[in-house]
Amino acid sequence: MVSRSYSNLLELASGESPSFGRMSRRIPRIMTVAGIMSDIDDDPSESVCSDPSSSSIPKDRIIIVANQLPIRAQRKSDGSKSWIFSWDENSLLLQLKDGLGDDEIEVIYVGCLKEEVHPNEQDEVYQILLETFKCVPTFLPPDLFSRYYHGFCKQQLWPLFHYMLPLSPDLGGRFNRSLWQAYVSVNKIFADRIMEVINPEDGFVWVHDYHLMALPTFLRKRFNKVKLGFFLHSPFPSSEIYKTLPIREELLRALLNSDLIGFHTFDYARHFLSCCSRMLGLSYESKRGYIGIEYCGRTVSIKILPVGIHMGQLQSVLSLPETEAKVKELIKQFSDQDRIMLLGVDDMDIFKGISLKLLAMEQLLMQHPEWQGKIVLVQIANPARGKGKDVKEVQAETHAAVKRINETFGKPGYDPIVLIDAPLKFYEKVAYYVVAECCLVTAVRDGMNLIPYEYIISRQGNDRLNKLLGQEPCTPKKSMLVISEFIGCSPSLSGAIRVNPWNIDAVADAMDFALEMAEPEKQLRHEKHYRYVSTHDVGYWARSFLQDLERTCRDHSRRRCWGIGFGLSFRVVALDPNFKKLSMERIVSAYKRTTTRAILLDYDGTLMPQASIDKSPSPKSIDIINNLCRDKNNMVFLVSARSRNTVAEWFSECEKLGLAAEHGYFLRLKRDAEWETRVPVADTTWKQIAEPVMQLYTETTDGSTIEDKETSLVWCYEDADPDFGSCQAKELLDHLESVLANEPVTVKSGQNIVEVKPQNLLIDGRHLEQKRLGMVLDYNLNSKPKRLEPCHIWLFVRIILLIVHSYLTEKYLPCFGTLLTRPEKWRKLAFS
């Protein structure tokens, strides 16, 4: 297959534009490409795109990548050691496919099997899964998988994302570099598998969950313009928790190599955005309802939408004869005995709050003895997904609590708590949902948790189940939920009773309130929940995510991209199509063949790193500038926003250096020359009003400073807390606009600053008045005012220098009329 690199810097310099595939009306169509691309060079400077001539019939496609494939595998019982494969109907990934619609989209899965496959069988299994199920299995050596999944994922990432810090070796896993390396290695193996089926021009890749957070970097490294989405199904911790992770920046940068990042709740998204702001210095903004992070010229969109359930699958399970038989059995066991069932369904792990739920049940029976003998808590404990000491401790604690409560409040024929820790089939769980009067979810931290959704739909039932429950067909349904504030579905279920699971008394009171609630209110709450859950199912979630992914990737073909950085620091820089790489050879050639040169130097961020503590120039910088100034053919000018006293002091050793201070308001041609201004000196009596206000905000914002310039007053919060500084800046802006409303000044905010300056000084680069020559040079009349960066001031300051030079030699004075009327000569002179 023919490949081309669109990240090559020489190609960018040539001005050639790459061609890209078309977009479909809803989800882009792709060209299926034959062949394997896993041997493509992993050099970060390269990007691979397929040749459209080698494509076949177009069809919508999405590659879904997750740790586990939605496949069940088992050995045949005939002793042949062959495999039997079937779909895992309970897998969210399979439900996602059904929600998208089989006829419109081709879905390919990439992931691991739950069962270990011997190396001798892997090729055969690979072909079967690919041809029959369109699944690409990722085979991992057992030791590598253990270190990746049970090691880094379950012992380090998973506890941290659930707010559990490794304060001791026994409390969560301490960071282990070898486990991290295993995690990275597995993510790279997944990237190799994706390479076998991807067409980056039109195909979409959707990566799921924290197991594969490094994967976007490896895909972006090979295909700069891959259409890549990532959805995190677990919580994302606050910045105070996340920043304890030693590889915090690597994971953030890896996720930012996606085009769209999805979270269940705004809290999780807010924490991620805060981490990007505090640790990477990135800002975000909301435009027309969409949140975006600007990262190296790319806009990474943030999606907030909780996942839903598969309505069709659940309703089909409700209609099974097995479900009906189980419901009859449970009615006989509980309802016919005049007992009310409370239900809990949780994984057996430390974050599901099973022991807290049991303590609340115990408290309820103690405080309300009238419920003894009438209510039963059925706790279904699903097998733990991880391994370790903490799982054994939870199991032991749960069994001990159940035994104690049943011995205290039980009596012959009645146990207040029924613990089911054996695996149940899905239809059996659904039967428990149908019969339970109230569902309790008291996890101390959980990503989404779809148990309440399943409970609501099950309680809606169907005609046959309603008849078993003794309900008329037209009878309004009812359900009650007591859910933790710390699970992802909590914001969506406004009719549920939300509790702090750590407050045992509050949970017990909530359980009593749910039991005592009037029937009409239960029905209203159920109706509200059912309306939401039935309309926000897994299909709605998947379609919404993919539509946003398509929208985010819409301008891929209109941008020029190249990769920079190595390892997990790799990132893609995206620029406007008109941008061309600045060629050093061209600069050197132009320098040698010209006899009159203007050399323009920006200071902060160019000669001096932006994050430098000492802002004064280094001796080496002074020497370089002096060497340039010694050449009589050079006019060297330094442009800075700083005051003229500051730049004059810093560059006092540079005799022939020209200085432009405060964005060009003050000009000095050389050290012994006088400072000149382009416009009359402005009245600054307004400072007496503005400075006390700024001083007030400086005292209350740690890390902020005031810079008093001759023409302006600047409040800087670069060293303050980014969130608090930004909040204070908005307040200060409003405050200053209010108190200075009658003054001839403008108040504007910029990058970590709030600035007050006279109205007649448009020092944003749009206009410069040159009264001696009687002309006005226009930098960019159509752009909105903004603070100039080095790339913006080039033509503007270049012409300033020519005007300044005209004072001395008048060499260019006769040609300025021509320059103003014939822009092509203007540009030619400016770049000569």
Secondary structure, 3 states (H helix, E strand, C coil): CCEECCCCHHHHHHCCCCCCCCCCCCCCEECCECCCCCCCCCCCCCCCEECHHHECCCEEEEEEEEEECCEEEEECCCCCCCEEEEECCCCHHHHHHHHHCCCCEEEEEEEECCCCCCHHHHHHHHHHHHHHHCEEECCCCHHHHHHHHHHHHHHHHHHHHCCCCCCECCECCCCCHHHHHHHHHHHHHHHHHHHCCCCCCCCEEEEECHHHCCHHHHHHHHCCCCEEEEECCCCCCCHHHHCCCCCHHHHHHHHCCCCEEEECCHHHHHHHHHHHHHHHCCCEEEECCEEEEEECCEEEEEEECCCCCCHHHHHHHHCCHHHHHHHHHHHHHCHHHCCEEEEEEEECCCCCCHHHHHHHHHHHHHHCHHHCCCEEEEEEEECCCCCCHHHHHHHHHHHHHHHHHHHHHCECCECCEEEECCCCCHHHHHHHHHHCCEEEECCCCECCCCHHHHHHHHHHCCHHHHHHCCCCCCCCCCCEEEEECCECCHHHCCCCEEECCCCHHHHHHHHHHHHHCCHHHHHHHHHHHHHHHHHCCHHHHHHHHHHHHHHHCCCHHHCEEEEECCHHHCEEEEECCCCCCCCHHHHHHHHHHCCCEEEEEECECCCECCCCCCCCCCHHHHHHHHHHHHCCCEEEEEECCCCHHHHHHHCCCCCCCEEEEHHHCEEECCCCCCCEECCCCCCCCCHHHHHHHHHHHHHHCCCCEEEECCCCEEEECCCCCHHHHHHHHHHHHHHHHHHCCCCCEEEEEECCEEEEEECCCCCCCCEEEECCCCEEEECCCCCCCCCCCCCCCHHHHHHHHHHHHHHHHCCCHHHHHHHHHCHHHHHHHHCC
